[in-house]
Amino acid sequence: MKSAGKTNTLLMELIIVILFFSLSAVITLQLFVTAHEQSTLSHDKTMALLRAQNVAEELRADESSVLTGFSELEEDRYMICYNEDWEPSGETGAYEMSVQVERKPSEYGTMMELDVRVNKGGQELCSLQTSRYLPAKEDV
């Protein structure tokens, strides 16, 4: 009888240890999944910011040459789609970059305001606003 009591106690301890390690494994797996999702989101935001910065800076320098790859949605609103590798992909893609150009003319020139946004699946990854002043051409 004494050996049956020891065996039951040993089995109970083994079950408790297995449950503890199983719970630890599940928690660790959840941590790795969460870390991977955060890493992916961080990479997406970084790449979106780099692309948006490039487009914003190029638009500030020369508006006409940059918008050639973009499709015009309406007047002064443009869009381009990128695939998962951030290569232009035509009409649809994993990422969408939209550019809104607003011109505010005045007596002495035009203030051009640019709004660049990058989205993935309806979630905005980044948004940049910048301005450029274009002086009026004077008659000499």
Secondary structure, 3 states (H helix, E strand, C coil): CHHHHHHHHHHHHHHHHHHHHHHHHHHHHHHHHHHHHHHHHHHHHHHHHHHHHHHHHHHHHCHHHHHHHCEEEECCEEEEEECCCCCECCCCCCEEEEEEEEEEECCCEEEEEEEEEEEECCEEEEEEEEEEEEECCCCC
